[in-house]
Amino acid sequence: MELQYKTLREIPERADDAAQWFHECWDVPKEAYLECMEAYLSGETEYGWYICMDGEKFVGGLGVIENDFHDRKDLAPNVCAVYTDEAYRRRGIAGKLLTMAVEDLRAHGISPVYLLTNHTGFYERYGWEFLCMAQGDGEPELSRVYIHR
């Protein structure tokens, strides 16, 4: 079966399932995801949620939120919760989702976009540039902040 890429607005009936999937990936409370997803689905924000599905199964996803739990509140919005199930990695799923998010945000007049990560070398492949270091909430080490212009 071919993988499908969707915004949560295309499949609003799956919001609860999506929130549960992200919760299982990142151990962040499901309610936190649902709150952001509901703001997007209601049109309160254009900060979206992007999903890759294999049939009915979620296999990759990411969201966009104001701040991804770090001290640089001036750098917004932030891509968050980038995840691809292990069995589906190395197929370009995260890259397609990142491109989809950046293009969707740009179409709504939102640019640049930021993300917080400890990865090096991954995001650069998709047009992201290292910007600075930031302190993640409750994190002992600084993390890398990337920008997509």
Secondary structure, DSSP 4 states (H G I P E B T S, - for coil): ---EEEEGGGSGGGHHHHHHHHHHHH---HHHHHHHHHHHHTTS----EEEEEETTEEEEEEEEES--SBS-TTS--EEEEEEE-GGG-SSSHHHHHHHHHHHHHHHTT---EEEEES-SSSGGGGT-EEEEEEEBTT-SSEEEEEEE-
